Each structure stands twice: as structure tokens, then as C-alpha cells.
Amino acid sequence: MASSEIPVAQQAGNSPDILVVGGGPAGSTIATLLAERGYDVVLLEKSHHPRFHIGESLLPMNLPLFERLGVKEQIDAIGIIKYGAEFVSPDHDESSHFDFGQALDKSFPHAYEVRRSELDEILFKNAIAKGARGFEGCSVNKVEFPAGTRAQVVSQDEDGKVTEWHPRFVVDASGRETLLSNKFGIKHRNKKHASASVFGHFEGAERRIGKEEGNITLFWFEHGWFWYIPLRDGSVSVGVVCWPYYMKSRKVGMEQFFFDTIALCPPLAKRLQAAKLAAPVTATGNFAYSSERCYGPNYILIGDAFAFLDPVFSSGVLLAMQSAFAGADAVDECLKNPAQASRVLKKFDKTSRYGLKIFSWIIYRMTTPVMRNMFMQPSNQFRLQETLLSVLAGDLYRGTPIRSRLFLFKIIYYLESIAMLKTSYKAWQRRKHSIKDVVSELT
């Protein structure tokens, strides 16, 4: 129960079927799907839309999900088409281009770059239009799960009004706040992968022309990698993801540090030589983490509330929405057939880990010399380039035959690592040193 000093507002309808915490892509998506099935859904968002969020690059497999939600035309209106990705390495003379239209399944040849403030607002409003009860400026202060009864969720709005909700089921879509994972002590940072990011938006930056105008570019440099994302309004989102040791070396203001870091990557600096910063520079930790489980007797964790990966492959929104689709099916089955809940939730857990496992294996090796060579000098022998493109497109959930080819891709990676043993070992030693301080903080 709420503190006796704070009056609790018992609203009519404060015992919904489902309460969703978080109005980002994961929360808004699952709220929409469950409301469409006739459930009474409450959706709580601590901020107000539109609100800034990073993660502006989408994947082709987001498009069928948007279509299923009924928002495809609205996304068309705010996005610039992204046909693929460009990779630039300081160790290679030419850049490498990946075209989504050359994946194993040629049916989804493009994605979009969007402002997340606009995307998230569309998805949130769509959830309300489909029947969910949405509340913005509403933070969750307490969640309890008494045995054999409904959950107890206490929220507070910006005016200090406190409400106690009694849902049959709770969906944690709180993002990197990881509400339930923190509550149960089941969140663990990944000790093998840690990074930090600094980012800003520029006007007047150099953009590609024609079909490649909306493509994302990834620049490797000595201390990590940069993203370069063109947006529909003519601006460009630029960010650096780097090792913590490099961030700790900062001795100047964050904006100057950002520009000094850009200067370490000449190809990127050239594209920005006539550009002006259009918004304040922002810094954040990108520490990868995961939770021990993504479900309990009457709750699930979806999207970043369950796990977070380095954003190198723009997988965040897709994984969040995909977990919401799987989560909606799981919640529906649990409420209709409580006796099957254990089986259903275990299946949901397996589904939630599947995409994370595939993306993380490549992400955790992206800075190695061997993986960089495989991206910069791609080969389609055994259709491996098409397979890699299918992964980059997010085509992991529709039965596209990628498993056996990904296994072969891994074998080739390990063989190449052995062939470049001295270089690979030095890279491993450097990586170990790069995250040493972070590991010591976590132990």
C-alpha cells in the first residue's frame, strides 16, 4: 500500500486486466495488441510524448510489425528510406556497402531512419486509439505480487496524485530503468562488453545522394565506432560508442571532447566539416546487461526492461517490438488458460533470448580484426553475405533458413582468428584491458 502520508486516489477502473509500465515501442506495441483482443489495458508513461530518445535507425523487419499495428503510413510520413548500411574502416581503402535487397529473402529491401520522438508518439497514440487507457507523466513507485491475488502497483502523477492499481497481469516495458529486474535483483551487466556513447545532431552535414541518401554509415576508429544517421528533415544524427577507458580520459567539456573524438576519424570529420551542431551533445552509458529471467507468475519483462545490447546493428526497436508481439500472445494465453501459464512463459523466455543471442554473438566481436575484415571484404560463398544481411535486416523470426549458414559463418570466423592468431590475441588483450575497470566495478 502507499504511504499513509500520501492520499491514494482510488479511481474507477483501477483493476485492469493488464498494466503496462513504459510507453516506448515495446510498451505501446503490447498495449495495442492486447487492447485489440478486448482486454482492459492501462499504459503508464513517466514522460510526455514527444520526448527525445536515441535509437533512430530501424530494420526492414520493423515494417511488417508497423503494418500489423496499422501505423505503416504514419511511419512512411516521418522516415527517410534506408536501403542498407555502409561500413568504413581505417584499415581498408574502400568502404563496404550492404544492401538489404540482397538478403536471403528479397521481400523487404528497405527500412527507415526516424526521429524516435515522432515514432514513439505515433505508437503511443495508436495504443490509445485501439482502446488502451494511456497516462503520461505517471511514474510507478511500487510493485508487489501477493500470492494468489492480483498485483499491486502504485503510481504517482506530476501533481502528486497517487493511484493504486490491481491488474491481473503486469508488463514491464520500463526500458533501461529495468523496474522489475532491479526489484528482484536479477539484472546483471555483461562483464565482457561495456561501452559509453556521446551523440549530437548536425545541420549542413554531407549526405549521400540518390538511393544511398538515407543509409546509415558505421565508422570504426581506434577507440570504438561512430554512427552516422541521416534524418528526413535534413539533419544527421552522429554518435560515438567507445570503450569506458577512453571516456575516462576526458579532460575537457563534453562538447569539445565529442569534437576531438570526431577528429580522430578523418572520413567522418570530412563529412562534418561544413556542419553545425543543432542540439546539445549528450552522453550516456551503453553498458550491456541482461536479466536472469523475463517472466514470473503474473508478469513479463519486454524490450530493454529485459536486456540491452550495444546499438551497433540498430536492433533495439525491432527486438523491443518483437518481444511485445511474443509477449502479447503469452499474456493472452496465460489469462485465458492459467493452468498452462508455466509452459507458455517458458516458451516466451526462449523466444525473447533467441534474437538477443544471434545479435550479441556478432556485436561482441565487431571490434576484432577478423570480424572487421569479414564486413569490409564480404564474400557470398555458401550465401554467407546474404545470411549476414538477413541478420542485419532482423529476419530472425519468420523461418528464413539462417541457422546452418550462421553456424558456418562462425566456423569461418574462428578459423580466420586462428590464421591471424597473433593479431587476434593482441586484440583480445586490448579488449580485456579496455573493460578491466568496468569489470572491477561490477565484482
C-alpha positions in Angstrom: 0.0 0.0 0.0 1.0 3.6 -0.5 2.5 5.6 2.4 -0.1 6.9 4.9 1.1 10.4 4.4 0.1 10.4 0.7 -3.6 10.0 -0.2 -4.4 7.2 -2.5 -6.8 8.1 -5.3 -8.9 5.0 -5.9 -10.1 5.6 -9.5 -13.0 3.8 -11.2 -11.4 1.1 -13.3 -8.2 0.8 -11.3 -8.4 -3.0 -11.6 -7.5 -3.5 -15.3 -6.7 -6.8 -16.9 -3.2 -5.7 -17.8 -1.0 -2.8 -16.6 1.9 -1.9 -18.9 4.8 0.2 -17.4 6.5 2.3 -20.1 5.2 3.9 -23.3 8.1 3.3 -25.6 8.0 0.9 -28.6 7.7 -2.2 -26.5 5.1 -1.0 -24.1 2.9 0.8 -26.7 3.0 -2.2 -29.0 1.9 -4.8 -26.5 -0.7 -2.4 -25.2 -2.1 -2.0 -28.7 -2.2 -5.8 -29.3 -3.8 -6.7 -26.0 -6.4 -3.9 -26.3 -7.3 -5.1 -29.7 -8.1 -8.5 -28.2 -10.6 -6.9 -25.8 -8.6 -6.6 -22.6 -8.7 -3.6 -20.3 -5.2 -2.3 -20.6 -3.6 0.6 -18.7 -0.4 2.1 -20.2 1.7 4.3 -17.9 4.5 6.5 -19.2 6.6 8.7 -16.9 7.3 11.3 -19.6 5.2 13.1 -22.1 5.3 12.4 -25.8 7.0 13.6 -27.9 10.2 13.0 -25.8 13.7 12.6 -27.0 15.2 9.2 -27.3 18.2 7.8 -29.2 17.9 4.8 -31.5 16.8 6.3 -34.7 17.7 3.6 -37.2 15.2 0.9 -37.9 15.5 -2.5 -39.6 13.4 -3.9 -42.5 11.6 -6.4 -40.3 10.1 -3.5 -38.3 7.9 -2.7 -41.4 5.6 -5.8 -41.2 5.2 -5.1 -37.5 4.2 -1.5 -38.2 1.7 -2.7 -40.8 0.2 -5.2 -38.3 -0.2 -2.3 -35.9 -1.9 -0.2 -38.5 0.7 2.6 -38.5 2.8 1.9 -41.6 1.5 5.0 -43.5 2.3 7.2 -40.5 5.9 5.8 -40.3 6.2 6.4 -44.1 5.5 10.1 -43.4 8.2 10.7 -40.8 11.0 8.4 -42.1 13.7 8.6 -44.7 14.1 5.3 -46.6 17.2 3.3 -45.6 18.2 0.7 -48.2 21.3 -0.5 -46.4 24.4 0.3 -44.4 27.9 1.5 -45.2 31.0 0.4 -43.2 34.2 2.5 -43.1 37.4 1.1 -41.6 40.7 2.9 -41.0 42.4 -0.3 -42.1 40.8 -0.5 -45.5 41.0 1.8 -48.5 37.4 1.4 -49.7 34.1 1.4 -47.8 31.9 -1.6 -47.8 28.1 -1.4 -48.6 25.4 -3.8 -47.6 22.1 -3.7 -49.4 19.1 -5.2 -47.6 17.6 -6.1 -51.0 20.4 -8.8 -51.3 19.4 -10.7 -48.2 18.2 -14.3 -48.4 14.6 -13.0 -48.6 14.4 -10.1 -51.1 10.9 -9.1 -50.0 12.0 -6.4 -47.5 14.6 -4.2 -49.3 14.5 -1.2 -47.0 13.9 0.2 -43.6 13.7 3.8 -42.2 15.7 6.3 -40.3 13.3 8.2 -37.9 13.3 10.7 -35.1 12.4 8.5 -32.1 10.3 11.3 -30.6 8.0 11.0 -33.6 8.0 7.3 -33.8 7.3 6.7 -30.1 4.5 9.2 -30.1 2.8 7.5 -33.1 3.0 4.1 -31.3 1.7 5.5 -28.0 -1.3 7.3 -29.6 -2.0 4.2 -31.6 -2.3 2.2 -28.4 -4.8 4.7 -27.1 -6.8 4.8 -30.3 -7.0 1.0 -30.2 -8.5 1.1 -26.7 -5.7 1.2 -24.1 -6.0 3.7 -21.3 -2.9 5.8 -21.5 -1.5 8.0 -18.7 1.5 10.3 -19.3 3.6 12.0 -16.6 2.9 9.0 -14.4 5.7 7.2 -12.6 5.5 3.8 -10.9 6.8 3.8 -7.4 6.0 0.3 -6.1 5.0 -3.1 -7.5 4.1 -6.1 -5.4 2.9 -9.6 -6.3 0.9 -11.1 -3.4 0.5 -14.8 -3.7 -2.9 -15.9 -5.1 -4.2 -12.5 -5.9 -3.8 -9.5 -8.3 -0.7 -7.4 -8.4 -0.4 -4.1 -6.5 1.1 -1.2 -8.5 1.4 2.3 -7.0 1.8 5.2 -9.4 2.1 8.9 -8.9 1.4 11.7 -11.4 3.1 15.1 -11.7 0.5 16.7 -9.4 1.4 14.2 -6.7 -1.8 12.2 -7.1 -1.2 8.6 -6.1 -3.1 5.7 -7.6 -3.1 2.1 -6.6 -3.8 -0.3 -9.4 -4.7 -4.0 -9.1 -4.1 -5.6 -12.5 -4.3 -9.3 -13.3 -1.0 -9.1 -15.2 1.9 -6.6 -15.3 4.1 -5.9 -18.3 7.4 -4.3 -17.5 8.4 -2.2 -20.5 10.2 0.4 -18.5 13.3 0.3 -20.7 16.7 0.8 -19.2 15.1 1.7 -15.9 14.5 -2.1 -15.6 11.8 -1.7 -12.9 11.2 -5.4 -12.1 14.7 -6.6 -12.8 16.0 -4.2 -10.3 13.2 -5.1 -7.8 14.1 -8.8 -7.9 17.9 -8.3 -8.1 18.1 -10.3 -11.4 19.8 -7.7 -13.6 23.5 -8.3 -14.5 25.8 -6.2 -16.5 27.7 -8.0 -19.2 31.3 -8.2 -18.0 32.6 -9.0 -21.5 31.1 -5.9 -23.2 30.8 -2.4 -21.9 30.7 0.9 -23.7 29.7 4.5 -23.4 28.3 6.9 -26.0 28.3 10.6 -26.9 26.0 11.9 -29.6 24.5 15.0 -31.2 22.6 16.2 -34.2 24.1 18.3 -37.0 22.7 20.5 -39.8 24.6 21.0 -43.0 26.4 17.7 -42.9 27.4 16.0 -46.1 24.8 13.4 -47.2 24.9 10.8 -49.9 22.8 11.3 -53.0 20.1 9.2 -54.7 19.3 5.8 -53.2 22.0 5.9 -50.6 20.9 9.2 -49.0 19.1 7.5 -46.1 21.7 4.8 -45.5 23.4 4.5 -42.1 27.2 4.7 -42.0 29.3 3.0 -39.4 32.8 4.3 -38.9 35.4 2.3 -36.9 38.2 4.1 -35.2 40.8 3.4 -32.6 38.6 3.6 -29.5 35.3 2.2 -30.9 32.9 3.2 -33.6 30.6 6.0 -34.8 27.1 6.0 -36.2 26.0 8.5 -38.9 22.2 8.5 -39.5 20.6 10.9 -42.0 17.1 12.1 -41.0 14.2 13.3 -43.1 14.4 16.9 -42.1 18.0 17.2 -43.5 19.8 16.8 -40.2 22.2 14.0 -39.3 22.5 12.1 -36.0 26.1 11.4 -35.1 27.3 9.4 -32.2 30.3 7.6 -30.9 30.3 4.3 -29.0 33.6 3.9 -27.2 35.3 1.9 -24.5 35.0 3.2 -21.0 38.7 3.8 -20.6 38.5 6.4 -23.4 35.6 8.2 -21.8 37.6 8.3 -18.5 40.4 10.1 -20.4 38.2 13.2 -20.9 39.7 16.4 -19.6 37.6 18.9 -21.4 33.9 19.7 -21.7 31.7 17.1 -23.3 31.1 19.0 -26.5 34.8 19.7 -27.0 35.5 16.0 -26.2 33.0 15.0 -28.8 34.6 17.1 -31.5 38.1 16.0 -30.5 36.9 12.4 -30.9 35.4 13.1 -34.3 38.7 14.5 -35.3 40.2 11.0 -34.7 38.1 9.7 -37.5 39.1 11.7 -40.7 36.5 10.2 -43.0 33.7 11.3 -40.6 35.3 14.6 -39.9 35.3 15.3 -43.6 31.6 14.8 -43.8 31.0 17.2 -40.9 33.5 19.9 -42.0 30.7 22.3 -43.0 28.2 21.1 -40.4 26.9 22.9 -37.3 25.7 21.3 -34.1 22.0 21.7 -34.0 21.3 20.3 -30.4 23.3 19.9 -27.2 25.8 17.0 -27.0 24.5 14.1 -24.8 26.5 11.3 -23.1 25.2 8.0 -21.8 26.4 4.6 -20.7 25.6 1.8 -23.1 26.5 -0.9 -20.7 25.1 -4.2 -22.0 23.1 -6.1 -19.5 20.5 -8.9 -19.2 18.1 -10.3 -16.7 18.1 -13.8 -15.3 14.5 -14.3 -16.4 11.9 -12.4 -18.3 8.8 -13.7 -16.6 7.1 -14.5 -13.3 3.7 -15.9 -12.2 1.8 -12.8 -13.5 4.4 -10.5 -15.1 6.8 -10.4 -18.0 9.7 -8.2 -19.0 10.0 -7.0 -22.6 12.4 -4.9 -24.6 15.2 -3.1 -22.7 13.5 -3.9 -19.4 14.8 -7.4 -20.0 18.1 -6.9 -21.8 20.1 -4.3 -23.6 22.7 -4.7 -26.4 25.3 -2.4 -27.9 23.4 -0.5 -30.6 25.8 -1.3 -33.4 23.2 -3.1 -35.6 20.2 -0.8 -34.8 18.4 -3.8 -33.3 16.8 -2.1 -30.3 13.4 -1.1 -31.7 13.0 -4.4 -33.5 13.8 -6.6 -30.5 11.6 -4.4 -28.3 8.6 -4.7 -30.7 9.2 -8.4 -31.4 9.2 -9.2 -27.7 6.0 -7.2 -27.4 4.3 -9.3 -30.1 5.5 -12.6 -28.5 4.6 -11.1 -25.1 1.0 -10.3 -26.2 0.5 -13.9 -27.2 1.9 -15.1 -23.9 -0.2 -12.8 -21.7 -3.3 -13.7 -23.7 -2.7 -17.4 -23.2 -1.9 -17.0 -19.5 -5.1 -15.1 -18.8 -7.2 -17.5 -20.8 -5.6 -20.7 -19.6 -3.9 -20.2 -16.2 -3.1 -23.9 -15.9 -0.8 -23.5 -19.0 1.0 -20.3 -17.8 4.2 -22.0 -16.8 4.6 -23.7 -20.2 3.6 -20.5 -22.0 6.0 -18.3 -20.1 9.0 -20.7 -20.6 8.3 -20.6 -24.3 8.2 -16.8 -24.2 11.5 -16.7 -22.4 13.1 -18.9 -25.1 11.7 -16.6 -27.8 13.0 -13.5 -26.1 16.5 -14.8 -25.9 16.7 -16.1 -29.4 17.2 -12.7 -31.2 19.5 -11.4 -28.5 21.7 -14.4 -28.7 22.2 -14.1 -32.5 22.8 -10.3 -32.5 25.1 -10.4 -29.4 27.5 -13.0 -30.8 28.4 -10.7 -33.7 28.2 -7.5 -31.7 30.7 -8.7 -29.1 33.2 -9.4 -31.9 32.6 -6.3 -34.0 35.8 -4.6 -33.0 38.0 -7.6 -33.6 40.3 -7.5 -36.7 38.7 -10.7 -38.1 35.1 -9.5 -37.9 36.1 -6.2 -39.4 37.7 -7.9 -42.3 34.6 -10.0 -42.8 32.5 -6.9 -43.0 34.9 -4.9 -45.2 35.7 -7.8 -47.6 32.4 -9.8 -47.6 32.1 -13.0 -49.5 28.9 -14.6 -50.6 30.4 -18.1 -50.8 27.8 -20.5 -49.4 25.5 -17.5 -49.4 27.1 -16.2 -46.3 26.8 -12.5 -47.2 23.1 -13.0 -47.9 22.8 -14.7 -44.5 24.6 -11.8 -42.7 22.3 -9.3 -44.5 19.3 -11.3 -43.2 20.6 -10.9 -39.7 21.2 -7.2 -40.2 17.7 -6.9 -41.6 16.4 -8.6 -38.4 14.9 -11.5 -40.3 15.2 -13.9 -37.4 11.6 -14.9 -36.6 9.9 -15.9 -39.9 11.5 -19.2 -40.7 14.2 -17.8 -43.1 16.9 -20.5 -43.2 19.8 -18.8 -41.5 20.8 -21.2 -38.6 23.0 -23.6 -40.6 24.7 -20.7 -42.5 25.3 -18.7 -39.4 26.9 -21.8 -37.9 29.2 -21.9 -40.9 29.9 -18.2 -40.6 31.0 -18.8 -37.0 33.3 -21.6 -38.0 35.0 -19.4 -40.7 35.3 -16.6 -38.1 37.2 -18.9 -35.7 39.4 -20.4 -38.4 40.3 -16.9 -39.5 41.1 -16.0 -35.9 43.5 -18.9 -35.7 45.1 -17.9 -39.0 45.6 -14.4 -37.6 46.5 -15.7 -34.1 49.0 -13.0 -33.2 46.8 -10.1 -34.3 43.7 -11.7 -32.7 45.5 -12.3 -29.4 46.6 -8.6 -29.3 43.0 -7.5 -30.0 41.7 -9.8 -27.2 44.3 -8.4 -24.8 43.4 -4.8 -25.7 39.7 -5.6 -25.2 40.4 -7.2 -21.9 42.3 -4.1 -20.8 39.6 -1.8 -22.1 36.9 -3.2 -19.9 39.1 -4.1 -16.9 38.0 -1.1 -14.8 34.3 -1.8 -15.5 34.7 -5.5 -14.5 36.3 -4.5 -11.2 33.4 -2.1 -10.5 30.9 -5.0 -11.0 32.7 -7.5 -8.8 
